[in-house]
């Protein structure tokens, strides 16, 4: 039996952001989030904030990240950011139906109020060329996180499917 448990599937189209609340709980310490069929109005980074149990976005300047940008037709790049109000480089998405993007994200200890929330990502998109990224992210606040909000800084998700799995450790 698989240790991955599907706990939520959300689809959206023609929206500028997507909030998924009541997602993380004490039932799991590790979550796998898969974004499929990502099509956006213009090739850009998908950003995200965490959401607390009151449904409010956590926007304090406590989001840090390091991302390796793997582009098909140019040299690889690195980006680092600290003390941001959101994670800003999780995934770049394609801007037409033939060039969809995707992301696999693992989130560690989001519900715990004793640990920081960490995330690892791998993504692939197409913006006039193949574009992949690998990243590590940390929310340096011990607030209990119960949800996530994906946004495009004013642009539109033409299409998006988000599946969230809890990783069960059975003894």
Buried (B, 14 or more C-beta within 10 A) or exposed (E): EEEEBEBBEBEBEEBEBBBBBEBBBEEBBBBBBBBBBBBBBEBBBBBBBBBBBEEEBBEBEBBBBBBBBBBEEEEEEEBEBEEBBBBBBBBBBBBEEEBBBBBBBBBBBBBBEEEBBBBEBBBBBBBEEEBBBEBEBBBBBBBBBBBBBBBBEEBBBBBBBBBBBBBBEEE
